[in-house]
Amino acid sequence: MTTHENYIKRCLEIAKNGLGSTRPNPMVGAVIVYMDSIIGEGFTSEYGGHHAEVNAINSVKDKTLLAKGTLYVTLEPCSHFGKTPPCSDLIIAHKIPNVVIGCVDDNPEVSGKGIAKLEASGCHVIVGVLEEACKNHHKRFFTYHNKKRPYIILKWAETADGFMAPIHKDEKKPVWITNNYSRQLVHKWRAEEQAILVGTNTVIEDNPSLTVRDWTGHNPIRVVLDKNLKLGKDYKVFDNEAETIVLSSKLEARSMKNIEERQMTEVGRCNNCNLEFIDWNLKNSIAKQIVATLYKRNINSVIIEGGAKMLQTFIDENLWDEARVFKGLVEFDEGVKAPKLKGRLISETRILDDKLKILRP
C-alpha cells in the first residue's frame, strides 16, 4: 500500500465516526500530513455543523504548517454555499499546497467544481486514491444523487427451515429467531440509517418500536405503510419516540376516528408530535412510490424491516442495494416463508449460533 493509500485509509477509518449523524450529508474523513506525520484529523459533524476538512484544519495547532502540508480527504471538497461555506475556499485561504482525494463528488452542485477551484488557485490535486473503497463508503450519498432514491437495505431473519414467522401467535409481539447479540446488531444498523420501513401487518402482529433501544445513536425515521388506515394510536410506532411518517391512500376520509384522535391539522401533521400523514395513490408501483416519497424528503438510506410480502415487492421490482439475512437455529415446521432473493454474496459470518449473510444485486 502506498503512502497516499495509507492516509486515505485513515480518512476512511475516522469518517465512520459520522455514521448515522451526518445524514443527509456524506460522512467524510480528512487527514492533514506534514513531514510524514499526521498533524490534524477531522470527520463530518452532525448535519448543519462543520465538514471534515474544516474540523481537520481546526485541529491543527500550528496553522503555519498548513502551507507546507497535504490534505487527504475521502470525497471532493465542496465548492458551494450550503449550511456551511465551501471547504475548497478554506483550503485555499490556508494555502494548503497539496490535496489528495479519494473520489469525485457526484452531486451536480459540486462534481468537479471543487477540484477545479483548488487547481485554479495553484493547488496540486491528486484524485482517485482508494477510489472504489471511498465510493463504497459513500454509497448512501452516491445512490441518493445518482439514482434519485435512498440506499435500500433489506433485512430479515429466517428459521433454519426457511420461515420468517409462525402462522399463529399467542401474543402481538415478535417471535425471536435470532439471539440477543444479533438483535443488538440490528439496533446498531438502525442508528446508522436515516429511515426504517414496515407495513401495517408488521405493526399489528409485532407492535415494534423500531428504535435503537439497545444501542447509542439516533432513532431512524419510522415509515409505516398503512394504506387503509387500520392502525390506532396505541401502537408503539406512534409513541413520539421518533419521527414517524404514515403513507396512506385514505387521508381524504378525514372524519375517520383514528385521524381525529391524533388531531390532524390541514397540512397533514399531528399537533404536538413527530407524526406526519402522506396521501398517495396505489395505481402505480408501491415500492417506487415509497422511495420517491423518501427521496423528496432528503432521506438517503432506509432499512426495510417489513414482512415477507413487502420485502418480496422490493426484490421483484429490483429496488434494493443490500440484503442482510440472518438464519437462526429455530425451526417452525410451517409458517410465513422467507423472501426469495438472488444476489451476490458479499460476506457470511457467525454471531454465536446465528448465521449472517450480506448480499448485493
C-alpha positions in Angstrom: 0.0 0.0 0.0 1.4 3.4 -1.0 1.8 6.4 1.3 -1.2 8.1 -0.2 -3.3 5.0 0.2 -2.4 4.7 3.9 -3.5 8.2 4.6 -6.8 7.8 2.7 -7.3 4.5 4.6 -7.0 6.5 7.8 -9.5 9.0 6.4 -12.0 6.2 5.9 -11.5 4.9 9.4 -12.2 8.2 11.1 -15.1 9.0 8.7 -17.1 6.2 10.2 -17.4 8.3 13.4 -20.0 10.3 11.5 -22.2 7.3 10.5 -25.8 7.9 11.4 -25.3 11.6 12.4 -24.3 13.5 9.2 -27.2 12.5 7.1 -28.2 13.6 4.6 -24.7 14.9 4.2 -21.9 12.3 3.4 -19.7 11.1 6.2 -16.4 12.4 5.1 -13.0 11.9 6.7 -10.0 14.2 6.4 -6.3 14.0 7.5 -3.6 16.6 7.3 0.0 15.5 6.9 3.3 17.4 7.3 6.7 15.7 7.0 5.2 12.2 7.0 3.3 12.9 10.3 -0.4 13.5 10.9 -0.9 16.9 12.4 -4.7 17.1 12.0 -7.8 14.9 11.6 -11.5 15.5 11.3 -14.8 13.9 10.2 -18.1 15.5 9.3 -20.1 16.9 12.2 -23.8 16.3 12.7 -25.9 17.8 9.9 -25.6 21.6 9.9 -22.1 21.5 11.6 -18.6 21.7 10.1 -17.4 19.4 7.3 -14.5 17.1 7.7 -12.0 19.4 6.1 -12.9 22.3 8.4 -12.6 20.1 11.5 -9.3 18.7 10.3 -7.9 22.2 9.7 -9.2 23.5 13.1 -7.5 20.6 14.8 -4.0 21.7 13.7 -2.3 23.5 16.5 0.4 25.3 14.4 -1.5 26.7 11.4 1.7 27.8 9.7 2.3 24.1 8.9 -0.8 24.0 6.7 1.0 25.9 3.9 3.6 23.1 3.8 1.4 20.1 4.2 -1.0 17.8 2.4 -4.7 17.4 3.0 -6.2 13.9 2.4 -10.0 13.5 2.1 -12.4 10.7 1.1 -14.6 12.9 -1.1 -14.0 16.0 -3.2 -14.2 19.2 -1.1 -17.4 21.2 -1.7 -17.3 24.4 -3.7 -20.8 25.8 -3.0 -22.6 27.5 -0.1 -25.0 25.2 1.8 -25.5 25.3 5.5 -21.7 26.0 5.7 -19.3 27.9 3.5 -17.3 26.0 0.8 -14.5 23.8 2.1 -12.4 24.5 -1.0 -12.4 28.2 -0.1 -11.0 27.4 3.4 -8.3 25.1 1.9 -7.3 27.9 -0.5 -7.3 30.5 2.3 -4.8 28.4 4.3 -2.7 27.9 1.2 -2.6 24.1 1.6 -0.4 23.2 -1.4 -1.4 19.5 -1.9 -4.8 17.8 -1.7 -5.3 14.0 -2.3 -8.9 13.0 -2.9 -10.4 9.5 -2.7 -13.3 10.1 -5.2 -15.1 12.8 -7.0 -18.4 14.1 -5.6 -21.3 13.1 -7.9 -23.6 15.9 -6.5 -24.2 18.2 -9.6 -23.6 21.2 -7.3 -20.1 20.0 -6.6 -18.9 17.5 -9.1 -15.5 18.5 -10.4 -16.0 22.1 -9.3 -14.2 21.8 -6.0 -11.2 20.2 -7.8 -11.2 22.9 -10.5 -11.3 25.7 -7.9 -8.4 24.2 -6.0 -6.3 23.7 -9.2 -7.1 27.2 -10.3 -5.6 28.5 -7.0 -2.4 26.6 -7.7 -3.1 23.6 -5.5 -1.7 20.3 -6.7 -4.6 17.8 -6.6 -4.5 14.0 -6.9 -7.8 12.2 -7.4 -8.8 8.5 -7.3 -6.7 7.1 -4.4 -8.6 4.0 -3.0 -11.4 5.2 -5.2 -13.6 2.1 -5.0 -13.3 1.9 -1.2 -14.3 5.6 -1.0 -17.2 5.1 -3.4 -18.4 2.1 -1.3 -18.0 4.2 1.9 -20.2 7.0 0.4 -22.7 4.5 -1.1 -25.7 6.2 0.5 -24.7 9.6 -0.7 -24.0 8.4 -4.3 -27.2 6.3 -4.5 -29.3 9.3 -3.5 -27.8 11.6 -6.0 -27.3 9.2 -8.9 -30.4 7.0 -8.6 -32.7 9.7 -7.1 -33.7 7.4 -4.3 -32.4 6.2 -0.9 -29.9 3.4 -0.5 -32.2 0.5 0.3 -31.2 -2.2 2.8 -33.4 -5.3 3.1 -33.2 -7.1 6.5 -34.9 -10.2 7.8 -34.3 -13.2 10.0 -35.4 -16.7 8.9 -35.5 -20.0 10.7 -33.3 -23.0 9.8 -36.2 -24.3 7.7 -36.8 -21.0 5.9 -39.7 -19.3 7.7 -39.9 -15.7 8.8 -42.9 -16.1 11.2 -45.2 -18.7 12.6 -48.8 -18.9 11.3 -50.3 -18.4 14.7 -49.0 -16.4 17.8 -50.4 -16.2 21.3 -49.3 -12.5 21.7 -48.9 -9.5 19.5 -45.1 -9.3 19.8 -42.1 -10.6 17.8 -41.3 -14.3 17.9 -37.5 -14.2 18.1 -35.5 -16.3 15.6 -32.0 -14.8 16.4 -30.0 -14.3 19.6 -29.6 -11.2 21.7 -26.3 -10.2 20.0 -27.8 -10.4 16.6 -30.7 -8.2 17.8 -28.4 -5.7 19.2 -26.5 -5.6 15.9 -29.9 -4.7 14.2 -30.3 -1.8 16.6 -26.8 -0.6 15.7 -27.8 -0.8 12.0 -30.9 1.3 12.7 -28.7 4.0 14.3 -26.7 4.1 11.1 -29.5 4.6 8.6 -31.9 7.5 8.2 -35.2 5.7 7.9 -36.9 2.3 8.6 -39.9 1.0 6.8 -42.6 -1.5 7.8 -46.1 -2.3 6.7 -49.5 -2.5 8.5 -49.3 -6.2 9.3 -45.9 -6.0 10.9 -47.2 -3.3 13.2 -50.3 -5.2 14.1 -48.6 -8.6 14.6 -45.4 -7.4 16.4 -46.2 -3.9 17.7 -42.5 -2.9 17.2 -40.9 0.3 18.5 -38.4 0.5 15.6 -35.9 2.4 17.7 -32.3 2.0 18.9 -33.1 0.9 22.4 -30.1 -1.5 22.6 -27.6 0.9 21.1 -26.5 4.5 21.4 -27.4 6.7 18.5 -30.2 8.5 16.6 -33.5 6.7 16.1 -34.3 6.4 12.4 -37.4 8.0 10.9 -40.2 5.4 11.1 -42.1 5.0 7.8 -45.3 3.0 8.1 -47.3 1.8 5.0 -50.8 1.9 6.3 -52.8 2.3 3.1 -56.2 1.7 4.7 -55.6 3.5 8.0 -56.1 0.4 10.1 -53.7 1.4 12.9 -54.9 3.0 16.0 -53.0 5.5 18.2 -51.9 2.9 20.8 -49.3 1.2 18.7 -45.6 1.9 19.7 -44.8 3.5 16.3 -47.0 6.4 17.4 -45.3 6.8 20.8 -43.4 10.0 19.8 -40.0 8.4 20.5 -39.0 9.1 16.9 -40.3 10.9 13.8 -43.0 8.8 12.1 -44.4 9.1 8.5 -47.5 7.2 7.6 -48.2 6.5 4.0 -51.9 6.1 3.2 -54.5 6.2 0.4 -57.4 7.1 2.7 -56.5 10.5 4.0 -59.4 12.2 2.2 -61.7 10.5 4.8 -60.5 12.9 7.5 -63.5 12.1 9.7 -62.1 8.6 10.4 -61.8 8.1 14.2 -58.1 7.3 14.3 -57.2 10.5 12.5 -59.5 12.6 14.7 -57.9 11.1 17.7 -54.4 12.3 16.5 -55.8 15.8 16.0 -54.8 16.2 12.4 -54.1 19.6 11.0 -55.0 20.7 7.5 -51.4 20.1 6.3 -51.4 16.5 7.4 -49.4 16.9 10.6 -50.3 15.9 14.1 -50.3 18.7 16.6 -47.5 18.5 19.2 -46.0 15.2 18.0 -43.5 13.8 15.4 -46.2 12.4 13.1 -46.9 13.1 9.5 -49.5 11.5 7.2 -48.9 11.5 3.4 -51.7 10.9 1.0 -50.9 8.8 -2.1 -52.5 6.6 -4.7 -52.0 2.9 -5.3 -52.3 2.8 -9.0 -48.5 2.7 -9.6 -45.7 0.6 -8.1 -45.9 0.8 -4.3 -42.1 0.3 -3.9 -41.4 3.1 -6.4 -43.8 5.5 -4.7 -42.3 4.8 -1.3 -38.7 5.5 -2.5 -39.9 8.6 -4.4 -41.5 9.9 -1.3 -38.4 9.3 0.8 -36.2 11.0 -1.8 -38.3 14.1 -1.8 -37.8 14.3 2.0 -34.0 14.1 1.6 -33.8 10.6 3.1 -30.7 8.9 1.7 -31.0 5.5 3.3 -33.7 3.1 4.5 -33.8 -0.3 6.1 -36.8 -2.3 5.1 -37.9 -4.5 8.1 -41.4 -5.3 6.8 -42.9 -8.7 6.3 -42.2 -11.1 3.6 -44.7 -9.5 1.2 -43.2 -6.1 1.4 -39.6 -7.4 1.1 -40.5 -9.5 -1.9 -42.2 -6.5 -3.5 -38.9 -4.6 -3.4 -36.9 -7.6 -4.6 -39.3 -8.2 -7.5 -39.0 -4.6 -8.6 -35.2 -4.7 -8.3 -35.3 -1.9 -5.8 -32.6 -2.9 -3.3 -28.9 -2.3 -2.8 -28.0 -4.6 0.0 -29.7 -7.6 1.9 -28.8 -8.6 5.4 -30.2 -12.0 6.2 -30.0 -13.8 9.5 -30.6 -17.6 9.8 -31.2 -18.9 13.3 -31.3 -22.5 14.7 -35.1 -22.3 15.4 -37.5 -24.3 13.3 -41.2 -23.6 12.8 -42.1 -26.5 10.5 -44.7 -24.2 9.0 -45.3 -20.5 8.7 -44.6 -17.4 6.6 -42.0 -18.3 4.0 -38.9 -16.0 3.8 -38.5 -13.9 0.6 -36.8 -15.4 -2.4 -33.7 -13.5 -3.3 -30.8 -14.0 -5.8 -27.8 -11.8 -5.1 -24.1 -11.7 -4.9 -22.7 -13.0 -1.6 -20.5 -10.3 -0.1 -19.8 -11.9 3.3 -21.0 -14.7 5.6 -20.3 -14.5 9.3 -21.5 -16.2 12.6 -22.9 -14.5 15.6 -22.8 -17.3 18.1 -25.2 -19.9 16.5 -26.7 -17.4 14.1 -25.5 -17.0 10.5 -25.5 -13.6 8.8 -25.3 -13.2 5.1 -24.7 -9.9 3.3 -25.8 -9.8 -0.4 -25.9 -7.3 -3.1 -27.5 -7.4 -6.6 
